[in-house]
Amino acid sequence: MHRYRMWLRGGWLFLLLLTLACALVVDMPKSNDPPVNDLSEESTAESVPTPTPLATEDVRCVRLYTDDSIWNTPIDWSVARIHSDSDAMMGAFFAGSHWIGSDPTQYAPNIYLVDNSTPLVPVRLKYRFRDAYDDVTIRYGDPGGVVWMPLPEGAQPAPGSDGQLAVINLDTGEEWGLNGGRIEADGRWSARGAYRYSIYNSGIPPEGFGQRGAGIGQAAGIVRRCEVERGAIEHAVTLAYDSPCTPETCARNGWPAVIPPFRKTDGRGTAPYDIPEGARLVIRPEISEEEILAACRGVTGCVLWARAMQTYGGFIVDHSGHPKTYAEGDATAHWPSDLWSASMLRHIPREWYAVLDWNIPATSTP
């Protein structure tokens, strides 16, 4: 009897411990819980904000930014309309060249994946550091200051005067970026500007964000090699040409200087129908899969890019020397020619392209 009572007490104790353990497991945060942004201290050019862990899921090839971001919302062709001046605008777009290039060996951001173990490297800036981590306000550093960024050994800015580079921290979701980045003769880093953002934000930073022409980060709309390898580009792409309209030129057509939700422009174009930055270009939806396959001549990235242009479109976000779209820089992507090439879009007919009317919603209201 004594042994029976001891066993009974032990059994109840075991059940009690098991119940407590289950309660703890239920109360633990899950890996897909929404991220928590906690920036309690002001960021300056001489300091590094403390990263806040946002999620444990693998973000190496997930779509950047929120699902309802303008980058990630498909066009609803039952409501979207082609702009009445589309043909004239596309004539201005292709005035210097009859096809869209995409050379990943230059003027294309190298994209580095890091984690919290990656060493922080000082980068001397010409202009101010912009911290837009919470997607609401920007905290500025001082001109000529230093920002400490996670940069893996061997990292390189893109060849070309723009010196683009983007870094994504897989532990925190932080997106860091440089423009005008360079490595000096003594091995130290410098740049014109730098920013911190988050891949869990909207993809449209607050007013005053000064990276690319339309006021976005280096990673927005960039086609990554992992996306092409998996067989789908599930977001809008980025475009540039020589050159989006100046505010004065836009105004002469009765157009805004920049199409919302984009916030700024570096447009220099003075031709009558130069297009505002932020405008969404598309490949017309009636173009068939067979026509796309024939035009792309065996280059996978071309096929997927054309499909993305039909599904999501491409936003004009910069001025450049010729019409172009942006892919991950070759230093990190190591593109094989059957996946991506600078001339892969050469045979897409110009008449396939159009500009959506920005006065009419391009997507359905939930």
C-alpha positions in Angstrom: 0.0 0.0 0.0 2.8 2.4 0.9 4.4 1.8 -2.5 1.1 2.3 -4.2 0.7 5.7 -2.5 4.2 6.7 -3.5 3.5 5.7 -7.1 0.2 7.7 -7.1 1.9 10.8 -5.8 4.6 10.5 -8.4 2.1 10.1 -11.1 0.2 13.3 -10.1 3.5 15.2 -10.0 4.4 13.9 -13.5 1.0 15.1 -14.8 1.4 18.5 -13.2 4.8 19.0 -14.7 3.6 17.8 -18.1 0.7 20.3 -18.0 3.0 23.2 -17.1 5.4 22.3 -20.0 2.5 22.3 -22.5 1.4 25.7 -21.3 4.8 27.1 -21.8 5.0 25.6 -25.3 1.7 27.1 -26.3 2.7 30.5 -25.0 6.1 30.6 -26.9 6.3 33.0 -29.9 6.0 31.3 -33.3 8.5 31.9 -36.1 5.7 33.5 -38.3 4.5 35.9 -35.6 4.5 39.5 -36.9 7.8 41.2 -36.4 8.3 43.7 -33.6 10.1 46.9 -34.4 11.7 48.4 -31.3 13.9 51.5 -31.9 14.1 53.2 -28.6 17.2 55.3 -29.3 18.0 58.0 -31.8 20.3 56.8 -34.7 23.2 59.0 -35.6 26.0 58.7 -38.2 28.4 57.7 -35.3 26.2 54.9 -33.9 24.6 51.7 -34.9 21.0 51.0 -34.0 20.6 47.7 -32.1 19.0 45.1 -34.3 15.7 43.7 -33.1 15.1 40.0 -34.1 12.0 40.0 -36.4 11.5 36.4 -37.5 13.3 33.1 -37.7 12.1 32.0 -41.1 14.6 31.8 -44.0 14.4 35.1 -45.9 17.1 34.3 -48.5 14.5 34.3 -51.3 11.2 35.4 -49.9 9.5 38.3 -51.4 10.6 41.6 -49.9 8.1 43.9 -48.1 4.5 43.5 -47.1 2.0 41.5 -49.1 -0.1 44.6 -49.7 3.0 46.6 -50.9 2.6 48.3 -54.3 5.6 46.1 -55.3 3.7 42.9 -54.5 0.1 43.6 -55.5 -0.8 42.2 -58.9 -2.4 44.3 -61.6 -6.2 43.7 -61.9 -6.7 43.9 -65.6 -10.5 44.1 -65.1 -10.0 47.6 -63.7 -6.6 48.8 -65.0 -6.4 50.9 -68.1 -3.7 51.9 -70.6 -3.0 55.6 -70.5 -4.4 57.6 -73.4 -0.9 59.0 -74.1 0.8 55.6 -73.7 2.1 55.4 -77.3 3.7 58.9 -77.1 5.2 58.2 -73.7 6.7 54.9 -75.0 8.1 56.8 -77.9 9.9 59.0 -75.5 11.0 56.0 -73.4 12.6 54.3 -76.5 13.9 57.5 -78.1 17.6 56.6 -77.5 17.3 52.8 -77.9 14.7 50.3 -79.2 15.1 47.7 -76.4 15.5 47.5 -72.7 19.0 46.5 -71.4 20.0 44.9 -68.1 23.7 44.5 -67.6 24.3 42.9 -64.1 28.1 43.6 -64.4 27.7 47.3 -63.7 25.3 49.8 -62.2 23.4 46.9 -60.6 23.4 46.4 -56.8 25.3 43.5 -55.4 23.1 41.9 -52.7 24.8 40.4 -49.6 23.0 38.1 -47.1 24.3 38.4 -43.6 23.3 37.6 -40.0 24.0 39.0 -36.5 27.5 37.3 -36.5 28.6 39.4 -39.5 31.2 41.9 -38.4 30.3 45.6 -38.4 32.5 47.8 -40.7 32.8 51.6 -40.5 31.7 53.5 -43.6 32.6 57.1 -44.0 29.8 59.1 -45.6 29.7 62.2 -47.6 26.0 62.9 -46.9 23.8 61.9 -44.0 22.9 58.4 -42.8 19.1 57.7 -43.1 17.5 55.3 -40.7 13.9 54.5 -41.9 13.7 51.2 -40.0 10.1 51.8 -38.7 8.7 53.0 -42.1 7.2 56.0 -40.3 10.0 58.6 -39.7 13.6 59.0 -40.8 16.3 59.5 -38.2 19.3 61.3 -39.7 23.0 61.2 -39.0 25.4 64.0 -39.6 27.0 64.9 -42.9 30.4 63.4 -43.1 29.7 60.9 -40.3 30.5 57.2 -40.0 27.9 54.4 -40.0 28.8 50.9 -38.9 27.3 48.4 -41.3 27.3 44.6 -41.4 29.6 43.8 -44.4 30.9 40.4 -45.1 34.5 39.8 -46.0 35.1 40.4 -49.7 32.0 42.6 -50.2 32.2 44.9 -53.1 30.0 47.9 -54.4 28.8 47.6 -57.9 31.2 48.7 -60.7 30.2 52.1 -62.0 29.9 55.6 -60.4 26.7 54.7 -58.6 28.5 52.1 -56.4 25.3 50.4 -55.3 25.2 47.7 -52.6 22.4 46.2 -50.5 22.7 44.0 -47.4 19.9 41.9 -45.9 20.3 40.6 -42.4 18.6 37.2 -42.2 18.3 37.4 -38.4 16.5 40.7 -38.2 15.1 41.6 -41.6 17.2 44.7 -41.8 18.0 46.1 -45.3 21.1 48.2 -45.5 22.2 50.1 -48.6 24.9 52.2 -50.0 25.2 54.5 -53.0 28.5 55.8 -54.3 30.2 53.1 -52.3 33.9 52.5 -52.7 36.8 50.8 -51.0 39.7 53.2 -50.6 43.4 52.3 -51.2 43.9 51.7 -47.5 40.9 49.3 -47.4 38.5 51.6 -45.7 35.0 52.0 -46.9 33.4 55.3 -48.0 30.1 56.2 -49.7 28.0 59.2 -50.7 25.1 57.9 -48.7 23.8 55.0 -46.6 20.5 53.8 -45.2 18.8 51.3 -43.0 15.3 49.9 -43.8 13.4 46.7 -43.2 12.2 44.0 -45.6 9.0 43.8 -43.4 8.1 47.4 -44.4 6.0 48.7 -47.3 8.8 49.2 -49.7 8.1 52.9 -49.9 10.2 54.7 -47.2 9.1 58.0 -45.6 9.5 61.4 -47.1 13.1 62.5 -47.2 14.6 59.1 -48.1 17.3 59.9 -50.6 18.7 56.8 -52.2 17.4 56.0 -55.7 15.7 58.6 -57.8 12.1 57.9 -56.7 13.0 57.7 -53.0 13.3 53.9 -52.6 16.0 51.5 -51.3 18.6 49.6 -53.4 16.8 46.2 -53.1 13.3 47.3 -54.2 12.2 45.7 -57.5 15.6 44.0 -58.1 15.4 40.6 -59.7 17.5 38.1 -57.7 19.1 35.0 -59.1 17.2 32.8 -56.6 13.9 34.1 -58.0 14.9 33.1 -61.6 16.1 29.7 -60.4 12.8 29.0 -58.6 10.9 30.0 -61.7 8.9 33.1 -60.6 9.4 36.8 -60.1 6.6 37.6 -57.7 6.9 41.4 -57.6 7.0 44.5 -59.8 10.4 45.3 -61.3 12.3 48.5 -61.6 13.0 50.5 -64.7 15.0 53.6 -65.7 15.7 55.6 -68.9 17.1 58.8 -70.2 15.1 60.5 -68.8 11.9 60.8 -66.7 10.4 64.2 -66.9 11.4 67.2 -64.9 8.6 68.6 -62.7 8.2 71.5 -65.1 8.0 69.1 -68.2 5.5 66.9 -66.3 3.4 70.0 -65.4 3.1 71.1 -69.0 1.3 67.8 -69.7 -0.9 68.2 -66.6 0.9 65.3 -65.0 2.3 65.1 -61.4 6.1 65.3 -61.0 6.1 61.9 -59.5 3.3 59.3 -59.2 2.3 58.4 -55.7 3.0 56.5 -53.5 6.6 57.3 -54.7 7.8 60.5 -53.1 10.5 62.1 -55.2 12.1 62.3 -58.6 15.5 62.9 -60.2 13.9 63.3 -63.6 15.8 65.4 -66.2 13.8 64.8 -69.3 12.5 67.8 -71.3 10.9 65.9 -74.2 7.1 66.6 -74.5 6.1 63.1 -73.4 8.9 62.1 -71.0 7.3 59.9 -68.3 7.0 60.8 -64.6 8.9 58.7 -62.2 6.7 56.2 -60.4 4.7 55.5 -63.5 4.0 51.8 -64.1 4.9 50.2 -67.4 3.6 46.9 -68.5 3.7 44.3 -71.2 0.2 44.1 -72.6 -1.8 41.2 -71.2 -2.9 39.9 -74.5 0.7 38.9 -75.4 0.7 35.1 -75.3 3.1 32.7 -73.5 4.1 31.4 -76.9 5.0 34.9 -78.2 7.1 35.5 -75.0 9.0 32.3 -75.3 9.8 33.0 -79.0 11.0 36.6 -78.2 13.2 35.5 -75.3 15.0 32.8 -77.3 15.8 30.4 -74.5 16.8 32.9 -71.7 14.9 32.0 -68.6 15.2 35.4 -66.9 13.7 37.1 -70.0 10.6 34.9 -69.9 10.0 35.4 -66.2 10.6 39.1 -66.4 8.1 39.4 -69.2 5.5 37.5 -67.1 6.2 39.8 -64.2 5.7 42.8 -66.4 2.3 41.4 -67.3 1.4 40.5 -63.7 2.9 43.3 -61.6 4.4 45.8 -64.1 7.6 47.8 -63.7 8.0 51.2 -62.1 10.3 53.9 -63.4 12.5 54.8 -60.5 15.6 56.4 -61.9 17.2 58.1 -64.9 19.9 56.3 -66.8 21.8 56.5 -70.1 19.4 54.2 -71.8 16.2 52.1 -71.1 17.1 49.5 -68.6 15.8 47.1 -65.9 17.7 46.0 -62.8 18.9 42.6 -61.7 21.1 41.6 -58.8 24.8 42.5 -59.5 27.0 39.8 -61.0 29.4 39.8 -58.1 26.8 38.1 -55.9 24.5 36.5 -58.5 27.1 35.1 -60.9 24.6 35.0 -63.6 24.9 32.3 -66.3 23.9 33.5 -69.7 20.9 31.1 -69.9 19.4 32.7 -66.8 20.1 36.4 -67.5 22.0 38.5 -70.0 22.4 42.2 -70.8 20.7 41.9 -74.2 18.1 39.2 -73.4 15.1 41.7 -73.9 16.4 42.9 -77.3 13.8 41.0 -79.3 10.7 41.9 -77.3 8.8 44.2 -79.7 8.4 47.8 -78.7 4.7 47.7 -79.3 4.2 45.2 -76.5 5.0 47.8 -73.9 2.5 50.3 -72.5 2.0 52.8 -69.6 -0.8 52.3 -67.2 -3.1 55.3 -66.5 -2.1 56.4 -63.0 -5.5 58.2 -62.6 -7.3 54.8 -62.5 -6.7 52.1 -59.9 -4.5 49.3 -61.2 -5.6 46.9 -58.5 -8.9 45.9 -56.9 -9.9 47.4 -53.6 -10.1 44.6 -51.0 
